[in-house]
Amino acid sequence: PEGNDGWEAPAPRLVPRGRASGSAAALASEKASVGSLEPRFARLAGLQLEGQIRSWKNDWGFVVAPEHFEGDLFCHRDNLESGAESVAPGAAVAFQVGPDRRGRATALVVVSLNAPQDWTGTGQQLEGVIRSFKQDWGFIVSSSFQGDLFFHVDGIAGVPPGLLAPGLEVNFLVETDKKGRCVGVEIVPVSKVRRGPPPPGAQPPSAKRGRLL
């Protein structure tokens, strides 16, 4: 440009014939992986979808979304947002469809859409972490709902006072107290609980936006 003495245009970046740049190679690899998906999932790759957790065991589970595809979609805990390790069956979730390392269809960027009150009275045992605790009350966060859940010391069962501290992993139920508040009850350390199916008659939660799949 005029007035810029000594300015030189940057040399063009050359890519040797037969080799792609890093970003181009990654894009080509991603397209190839998406192309390996089943047709029912390939058309949905990268889209933001909503569905429901059909089941969960240890590190993995399955998502169903009848409005978008037939059958179910595999989900691993590595793809749960915010470092979550599990999500309760029946939870409403937002997710994307994509390939895993082996090119198989899986749910990615999985986030719960439920609010704590959606689990009230369902009998579903949830897993979470104590976010804070002060004297007689505190709050629990969980991958099965957004926000946090209030609890009172009266709702704690089997937790020695010395262990009750932020960061403790717990199992709990959600109920309504005498004041009409949504609270965590029957709170016990995760290590002392055998995971299993919900009790007979337990119902899945209502979706946050009133949509239950």
C-alpha positions as a Markdown table, in Angstrom:
| # | Residue | x | y | z |
|---|---|---|---|---|
| 1 | Pro | 0.0 | 0.0 | 0.0 |
| 2 | Glu | 1.1 | 3.6 | -0.6 |
| 3 | Gly | 2.6 | 5.3 | 2.3 |
| 4 | Asn | 3.8 | 2.1 | 4.0 |
| 5 | Asp | 7.5 | 2.1 | 3.2 |
| 6 | Gly | 9.1 | -1.2 | 3.7 |
| 7 | Trp | 5.8 | -3.1 | 3.9 |
| 8 | Glu | 5.9 | -6.5 | 2.2 |
| 9 | Ala | 3.0 | -8.8 | 1.5 |
| 10 | Pro | 3.2 | -12.1 | 3.4 |
| 11 | Ala | 4.4 | -15.0 | 1.3 |
| 12 | Pro | 1.5 | -17.3 | 0.3 |
| 13 | Arg | 1.2 | -20.5 | 2.4 |
| 14 | Leu | 1.9 | -23.4 | 0.1 |
| 15 | Val | 0.6 | -26.9 | 0.8 |
| 16 | Pro | 2.6 | -29.7 | -0.9 |
| 17 | Arg | 0.7 | -31.6 | -3.6 |
| 18 | Gly | -0.9 | -34.7 | -2.2 |
| 19 | Arg | -0.9 | -33.4 | 1.4 |
| 20 | Ala | -3.7 | -31.5 | 3.1 |
| 21 | Ser | -3.3 | -28.8 | 5.8 |
| 22 | Gly | -4.1 | -29.8 | 9.4 |
| 23 | Ser | -7.6 | -28.2 | 9.4 |
| 24 | Ala | -8.4 | -29.6 | 6.0 |
| 25 | Ala | -7.3 | -33.1 | 7.0 |
| 26 | Ala | -9.4 | -32.9 | 10.2 |
| 27 | Leu | -12.4 | -31.7 | 8.2 |
| 28 | Ala | -12.0 | -34.5 | 5.7 |
| 29 | Ser | -11.7 | -37.0 | 8.5 |
| 30 | Glu | -14.8 | -35.7 | 10.2 |
| 31 | Lys | -16.8 | -35.9 | 6.9 |
| 32 | Ala | -15.5 | -39.5 | 6.4 |
| 33 | Ser | -16.6 | -40.4 | 9.9 |
| 34 | Val | -20.0 | -38.9 | 9.5 |
| 35 | Gly | -20.4 | -40.7 | 6.2 |
| 36 | Ser | -19.9 | -44.0 | 8.1 |
| 37 | Leu | -22.9 | -43.5 | 10.3 |
| 38 | Glu | -26.2 | -45.3 | 9.7 |
| 39 | Pro | -28.5 | -43.3 | 7.5 |
| 40 | Arg | -31.0 | -42.7 | 10.4 |
| 41 | Phe | -28.2 | -40.9 | 12.3 |
| 42 | Ala | -26.0 | -39.4 | 9.4 |
| 43 | Arg | -28.8 | -37.0 | 8.4 |
| 44 | Leu | -28.9 | -35.7 | 12.0 |
| 45 | Ala | -25.1 | -35.3 | 12.6 |
| 46 | Gly | -24.3 | -31.9 | 14.2 |
| 47 | Leu | -27.9 | -30.9 | 14.9 |
| 48 | Gln | -29.1 | -29.9 | 18.3 |
| 49 | Leu | -31.8 | -32.4 | 19.4 |
| 50 | Glu | -33.9 | -33.2 | 22.4 |
| 51 | Gly | -34.6 | -36.6 | 23.8 |
| 52 | Gln | -34.8 | -38.7 | 26.9 |
| 53 | Ile | -32.4 | -41.1 | 28.8 |
| 54 | Arg | -34.0 | -44.5 | 28.4 |
| 55 | Ser | -31.5 | -46.3 | 30.6 |
| 56 | Trp | -28.2 | -45.8 | 32.3 |
| 57 | Lys | -25.7 | -48.3 | 33.8 |
| 58 | Asn | -22.3 | -47.5 | 35.2 |
| 59 | Asp | -20.5 | -45.5 | 32.5 |
| 60 | Trp | -23.0 | -45.6 | 29.7 |
| 61 | Gly | -26.7 | -45.6 | 28.6 |
| 62 | Phe | -29.1 | -45.0 | 25.8 |
| 63 | Val | -31.0 | -41.9 | 24.5 |
| 64 | Val | -34.3 | -42.1 | 22.7 |
| 65 | Ala | -35.9 | -39.4 | 20.6 |
| 66 | Pro | -38.9 | -40.7 | 18.6 |
| 67 | Glu | -39.4 | -37.4 | 16.9 |
| 68 | His | -36.0 | -37.7 | 15.3 |
| 69 | Phe | -35.0 | -41.3 | 14.9 |
| 70 | Glu | -36.2 | -44.9 | 15.6 |
| 71 | Gly | -34.6 | -47.0 | 18.3 |
| 72 | Asp | -32.0 | -45.7 | 20.6 |
| 73 | Leu | -28.6 | -44.0 | 20.6 |
| 74 | Phe | -25.6 | -44.9 | 22.7 |
| 75 | Cys | -24.3 | -42.4 | 25.2 |
| 76 | His | -21.0 | -42.6 | 27.2 |
| 77 | Arg | -20.3 | -40.5 | 30.3 |
| 78 | Asp | -17.4 | -38.9 | 28.6 |
| 79 | Asn | -19.9 | -37.0 | 26.5 |
| 80 | Leu | -21.9 | -35.6 | 29.5 |
| 81 | Glu | -21.3 | -31.9 | 30.0 |
| 82 | Ser | -19.8 | -30.3 | 33.1 |
| 83 | Gly | -17.8 | -33.5 | 34.0 |
| 84 | Ala | -20.9 | -35.4 | 35.0 |
| 85 | Glu | -20.5 | -39.2 | 35.5 |
| 86 | Ser | -24.1 | -40.3 | 35.1 |
| 87 | Val | -27.6 | -39.1 | 34.4 |
| 88 | Ala | -30.8 | -40.7 | 35.7 |
| 89 | Pro | -33.2 | -42.7 | 33.4 |
| 90 | Gly | -36.1 | -40.5 | 32.4 |
| 91 | Ala | -34.1 | -37.3 | 32.3 |
| 92 | Ala | -34.9 | -35.0 | 29.4 |
| 93 | Val | -31.7 | -34.0 | 27.6 |
| 94 | Ala | -30.4 | -31.9 | 24.7 |
| 95 | Phe | -27.6 | -33.6 | 22.6 |
| 96 | Gln | -26.0 | -33.9 | 19.2 |
| 97 | Val | -25.4 | -36.9 | 17.1 |
| 98 | Gly | -21.9 | -37.7 | 15.9 |
| 99 | Pro | -19.4 | -40.5 | 15.5 |
| 100 | Asp | -17.2 | -41.9 | 18.2 |
| 101 | Arg | -13.5 | -42.9 | 17.7 |
| 102 | Arg | -14.6 | -46.1 | 15.9 |
| 103 | Gly | -17.1 | -44.3 | 13.7 |
| 104 | Arg | -20.2 | -45.5 | 15.6 |
| 105 | Ala | -23.1 | -43.2 | 16.2 |
| 106 | Thr | -23.2 | -41.7 | 19.7 |
| 107 | Ala | -24.8 | -38.9 | 21.7 |
| 108 | Leu | -22.4 | -35.9 | 22.2 |
| 109 | Val | -22.6 | -32.7 | 24.3 |
| 110 | Val | -25.4 | -34.2 | 26.5 |
| 111 | Val | -27.1 | -31.7 | 28.8 |
| 112 | Ser | -30.1 | -32.2 | 31.1 |
| 113 | Leu | -33.1 | -30.1 | 30.5 |
| 114 | Asn | -34.9 | -30.9 | 33.7 |
| 115 | Ala | -35.4 | -28.7 | 36.7 |
| 116 | Pro | -35.2 | -30.2 | 40.3 |
| 117 | Gln | -38.9 | -30.1 | 40.8 |
| 118 | Asp | -39.5 | -32.3 | 37.7 |
| 119 | Trp | -38.2 | -35.2 | 39.9 |
| 120 | Thr | -40.5 | -34.6 | 42.8 |
| 121 | Gly | -42.4 | -37.7 | 43.8 |
| 122 | Thr | -41.0 | -39.9 | 41.0 |
| 123 | Gly | -39.2 | -42.2 | 43.4 |
| 124 | Gln | -36.1 | -42.0 | 41.1 |
| 125 | Gln | -32.8 | -42.1 | 43.0 |
| 126 | Leu | -30.5 | -39.4 | 41.7 |
| 127 | Glu | -26.8 | -38.9 | 42.0 |
| 128 | Gly | -25.2 | -35.6 | 42.6 |
| 129 | Val | -22.6 | -33.6 | 44.6 |
| 130 | Ile | -23.0 | -31.4 | 47.6 |
| 131 | Arg | -22.1 | -27.9 | 46.3 |
| 132 | Ser | -22.3 | -26.2 | 49.7 |
| 133 | Phe | -23.2 | -26.9 | 53.3 |
| 134 | Lys | -23.6 | -24.4 | 56.2 |
| 135 | Gln | -24.8 | -25.5 | 59.6 |
| 136 | Asp | -28.2 | -27.1 | 59.0 |
| 137 | Trp | -28.7 | -26.7 | 55.3 |
| 138 | Gly | -27.0 | -26.8 | 51.9 |
| 139 | Phe | -27.3 | -27.3 | 48.1 |
| 140 | Ile | -26.8 | -30.3 | 45.8 |
| 141 | Val | -26.0 | -30.1 | 42.1 |
| 142 | Ser | -26.6 | -33.0 | 39.7 |
| 143 | Ser | -26.3 | -33.9 | 36.0 |
| 144 | Ser | -30.0 | -34.9 | 36.1 |
| 145 | Phe | -31.2 | -31.3 | 36.4 |
| 146 | Gln | -30.2 | -27.7 | 35.9 |
| 147 | Gly | -29.4 | -25.4 | 38.8 |
| 148 | Asp | -29.2 | -26.7 | 42.4 |
| 149 | Leu | -31.4 | -28.4 | 45.0 |
| 150 | Phe | -31.9 | -27.2 | 48.6 |
| 151 | Phe | -31.6 | -29.8 | 51.4 |
| 152 | His | -31.9 | -29.6 | 55.2 |
| 153 | Val | -29.9 | -31.7 | 57.7 |
| 154 | Asp | -33.2 | -33.6 | 58.5 |
| 155 | Gly | -33.0 | -35.1 | 55.0 |
| 156 | Ile | -29.6 | -36.7 | 55.5 |
| 157 | Ala | -29.4 | -40.4 | 56.2 |
| 158 | Gly | -26.2 | -42.4 | 56.9 |
| 159 | Val | -23.7 | -39.5 | 56.5 |
| 160 | Pro | -21.4 | -38.9 | 59.5 |
| 161 | Pro | -21.3 | -35.2 | 60.3 |
| 162 | Gly | -17.6 | -35.2 | 59.6 |
| 163 | Leu | -18.1 | -36.3 | 56.0 |
| 164 | Leu | -20.8 | -33.8 | 55.2 |
| 165 | Ala | -18.9 | -31.2 | 53.1 |
| 166 | Pro | -18.8 | -29.7 | 49.6 |
| 167 | Gly | -17.6 | -32.2 | 47.0 |
| 168 | Leu | -19.2 | -35.3 | 48.7 |
| 169 | Glu | -21.0 | -37.5 | 46.1 |
| 170 | Val | -24.4 | -38.5 | 47.2 |
| 171 | Asn | -27.6 | -40.3 | 46.2 |
| 172 | Phe | -30.9 | -38.7 | 47.0 |
| 173 | Leu | -34.6 | -38.4 | 46.2 |
| 174 | Val | -36.5 | -35.2 | 45.5 |
| 175 | Glu | -39.6 | -34.4 | 47.5 |
| 176 | Thr | -41.7 | -31.4 | 48.7 |
| 177 | Asp | -41.3 | -30.4 | 52.4 |
| 178 | Lys | -44.0 | -29.0 | 54.7 |
| 179 | Lys | -43.3 | -25.5 | 53.5 |
| 180 | Gly | -43.9 | -26.5 | 49.9 |
| 181 | Arg | -40.3 | -26.3 | 48.9 |
| 182 | Cys | -38.5 | -28.8 | 46.6 |
| 183 | Val | -35.9 | -30.5 | 48.7 |
| 184 | Gly | -33.4 | -33.3 | 48.6 |
| 185 | Val | -34.2 | -36.2 | 51.1 |
| 186 | Glu | -32.8 | -39.6 | 52.0 |
| 187 | Ile | -29.3 | -38.3 | 51.2 |
| 188 | Val | -26.6 | -41.0 | 51.5 |
| 189 | Pro | -23.0 | -41.3 | 50.2 |
| 190 | Val | -22.8 | -42.9 | 46.8 |
| 191 | Ser | -20.4 | -45.6 | 48.0 |
| 192 | Lys | -23.0 | -47.0 | 50.4 |
| 193 | Val | -25.7 | -47.3 | 47.7 |
| 194 | Arg | -26.3 | -50.2 | 45.3 |
| 195 | Arg | -27.5 | -48.8 | 42.1 |
| 196 | Gly | -30.6 | -50.4 | 40.7 |
| 197 | Pro | -33.9 | -49.7 | 38.9 |
| 198 | Pro | -36.4 | -47.3 | 40.4 |
| 199 | Pro | -39.1 | -48.8 | 42.7 |
| 200 | Pro | -42.3 | -50.3 | 41.2 |
| 201 | Gly | -44.7 | -47.6 | 40.1 |
| 202 | Ala | -42.0 | -44.9 | 39.8 |
| 203 | Gln | -42.8 | -42.4 | 37.0 |
| 204 | Pro | -40.3 | -40.5 | 34.8 |
| 205 | Pro | -40.1 | -36.7 | 35.4 |
| 206 | Ser | -42.0 | -34.1 | 33.5 |
| 207 | Ala | -39.7 | -32.4 | 31.0 |
| 208 | Lys | -38.8 | -28.8 | 31.9 |
| 209 | Arg | -40.8 | -27.4 | 29.0 |
| 210 | Gly | -43.7 | -29.7 | 29.4 |
| 211 | Arg | -42.6 | -32.2 | 26.8 |
| 212 | Leu | -42.3 | -35.8 | 28.0 |
| 213 | Leu | -41.2 | -38.2 | 25.3 |
